[in-house]
């Protein structure tokens, strides 16, 4: 039922929903917890073309943006549809207050490699999901001696790096996609193309290592695996 081909796995999704027998608005007193399992292949077939979104907002400060809640996705669907009409696979979300800081890409955490430094928005904000894949790859990269900065990163910093050639890599990180390379970034009508995916040493190495780790091809020195 679950193929052993490389890049395929059994996707396990826990979820919970309210079950109060009530038509109204209030916190539920009863819930049902369930788990869905499904065989899956590669989440994205090709590298992504993304657009930096500065008009619509996914999550705002003081909200529940860091939670894996269904309501968080509602605000993203319409602007994502508009982006697809322009030829973009995903949107890169910016902060709701100023639209100058990058937060996430689609449903994934986002990471950039600029002049050898791996940079990702820090999680000390209630608008950014705390991704386990992101934490895992950061731990791996640190073990390899990669310089990492977890901090807020501006749109200007990314675009300037794309213009001057120091933007070496950009990718999304998530449970389903693991690592989703970004091929092009759109911003204010301009398109900025990144280096070919096959030439990106760091993200390719991390993606291969995590895949090998999950399938037992390399030793689990981190203690993350549980063999079933």
C-alpha positions in Angstrom: 0.0 0.0 0.0 2.9 2.4 0.8 5.5 2.3 -1.9 9.2 2.1 -0.9 10.3 4.3 -3.8 12.5 7.2 -2.9 10.6 10.3 -2.1 7.5 8.4 -1.1 6.2 7.8 2.4 3.2 7.3 4.7 1.8 10.7 5.6 0.3 10.8 9.1 -1.9 13.8 9.9 -3.4 14.2 13.4 -6.3 16.6 13.6 -9.1 17.6 16.0 -12.4 19.4 15.6 -15.2 20.7 17.8 -18.2 18.4 18.3 -20.6 20.5 20.5 -24.2 20.1 19.3 -24.7 23.8 19.1 -25.4 26.4 16.4 -23.6 29.4 17.8 -20.2 30.8 18.5 -18.3 29.8 21.6 -15.3 27.7 22.6 -16.4 24.0 22.3 -16.5 21.8 25.4 -16.2 18.6 23.4 -13.7 17.6 20.7 -12.9 14.6 18.5 -9.3 13.7 17.8 -8.5 11.6 14.7 -5.6 10.6 12.6 -5.5 10.3 8.8 -2.9 8.2 7.0 -2.2 8.3 3.3 0.6 7.2 1.0 2.2 10.2 -0.6 4.8 11.0 -3.2 6.7 14.2 -3.9 4.6 17.2 -2.8 5.9 19.6 -5.5 6.9 18.1 -8.8 8.9 21.2 -9.8 10.8 24.1 -8.1 8.5 26.9 -7.1 7.8 30.3 -8.5 6.7 32.5 -5.6 5.4 36.0 -5.2 6.1 38.2 -2.2 2.7 39.3 -1.0 2.4 42.8 0.4 -1.3 43.5 0.2 -3.1 40.4 1.6 -2.2 39.0 5.0 -2.1 35.4 6.3 -1.8 36.2 10.0 -1.6 39.2 12.3 0.1 39.9 15.6 -2.2 39.0 18.5 -3.9 36.2 16.5 -3.3 32.4 16.2 -1.0 32.4 13.2 1.5 30.1 14.9 -1.1 27.4 15.5 -1.9 24.7 12.9 -5.5 25.9 12.8 -7.9 25.5 9.9 -9.0 29.2 10.2 -5.4 30.3 9.4 -5.7 28.9 5.9 -8.9 30.7 5.0 -7.3 34.1 4.6 -4.7 32.7 2.3 -6.9 31.0 -0.3 -8.1 34.0 -2.3 -4.7 35.7 -2.6 -3.1 32.4 -3.5 -5.7 32.0 -6.3 -4.8 35.4 -7.6 -1.2 34.5 -7.5 -1.7 31.3 -9.5 -3.4 33.4 -12.2 -0.2 35.3 -12.4 1.8 32.1 -12.8 3.0 31.7 -9.2 2.8 28.4 -7.3 2.9 30.0 -3.8 3.0 33.3 -2.0 5.6 34.5 0.4 3.7 36.1 3.3 4.9 39.3 5.0 4.1 40.9 8.3 0.6 42.4 8.6 1.8 45.7 10.2 4.3 46.9 7.7 4.6 44.3 4.9 8.3 44.7 5.0 9.4 41.5 6.9 9.2 38.0 5.4 7.3 35.4 7.5 6.4 32.2 5.6 5.9 30.7 2.2 2.5 29.2 1.5 2.1 26.6 4.3 5.8 26.2 4.9 8.6 27.9 6.8 11.0 29.7 4.5 14.8 29.8 4.4 17.3 31.8 2.5 21.1 31.4 1.9 22.7 34.7 1.4 26.5 35.0 1.0 27.0 31.6 2.7 24.7 32.3 5.7 21.4 30.4 6.2 18.8 32.8 7.3 15.2 32.1 8.5 12.6 34.2 10.3 12.8 33.5 14.0 9.8 31.9 15.8 9.4 34.5 18.6 6.3 35.8 16.9 2.7 34.6 17.0 2.4 34.7 13.2 4.9 32.0 12.3 4.4 28.2 12.6 7.0 26.3 14.7 7.9 23.7 12.1 9.5 20.5 13.0 11.2 20.1 9.6 12.7 23.6 10.0 14.0 22.7 13.4 15.4 19.4 12.1 17.3 20.9 9.2 18.7 23.7 11.4 20.1 21.1 13.8 21.6 19.2 10.9 23.1 22.3 9.3 24.6 23.4 12.7 26.2 20.0 13.0 27.8 20.5 9.6 29.2 23.9 10.7 26.8 26.0 8.6 26.4 29.6 9.8 22.7 30.1 10.7 20.8 33.3 11.6 17.3 33.0 13.1 16.0 36.6 12.8 13.5 38.8 11.0 14.5 39.3 7.4 13.3 42.2 5.3 11.9 41.9 1.7 14.5 44.5 0.8 17.4 42.3 2.1 16.2 39.4 0.0 15.6 41.4 -3.2 18.9 43.2 -2.8 20.7 39.9 -2.5 18.9 38.6 -5.6 20.0 41.7 -7.5 23.7 41.5 -6.5 24.0 37.8 -6.8 24.5 36.8 -3.2 21.2 35.0 -2.9 22.5 31.5 -3.3 19.4 29.6 -2.3 15.8 29.8 -1.1 13.4 27.1 -0.1 10.4 26.2 1.9 10.5 23.6 4.7 7.5 21.5 5.8 6.4 18.1 6.8 4.8 17.2 3.5 7.3 18.9 1.2 10.4 18.4 3.4 12.4 20.9 1.3 10.7 22.7 -1.7 13.3 24.7 -3.7 12.3 28.2 -5.0 13.3 28.9 -8.6 12.0 32.4 -8.9 10.8 35.2 -6.7 8.3 37.8 -8.0 8.1 41.3 -6.4 6.5 44.5 -7.6 6.2 43.3 -11.2 9.8 42.0 -11.4 11.0 38.4 -11.5 14.2 37.4 -9.8 15.6 34.0 -10.8 17.8 32.0 -8.4 20.7 29.7 -9.3 19.7 26.3 -10.9 18.5 23.9 -8.2 21.0 21.2 -9.2 23.9 23.6 -8.3 22.7 24.4 -4.8 25.0 22.5 -2.5 23.4 23.1 0.9 19.7 22.5 0.4 20.4 19.4 -1.9 22.6 17.9 0.7 20.1 18.5 3.5 17.2 17.1 1.5 19.2 14.0 0.6 20.4 13.5 4.2 16.9 13.9 5.7 15.4 11.4 3.2 18.2 8.9 3.9 17.7 9.4 7.6 14.0 8.8 7.5 14.4 5.6 5.5 17.3 4.2 7.5 20.0 4.6 4.8 22.2 6.5 7.3 22.6 6.2 11.0 20.3 8.2 13.2 22.7 10.1 15.3 20.0 12.5 16.4 17.6 9.9 18.0 14.7 11.1 15.9 13.6 7.8 14.3 11.2 5.2 15.8 11.2 2.0 13.8 7.7 0.4 13.6 
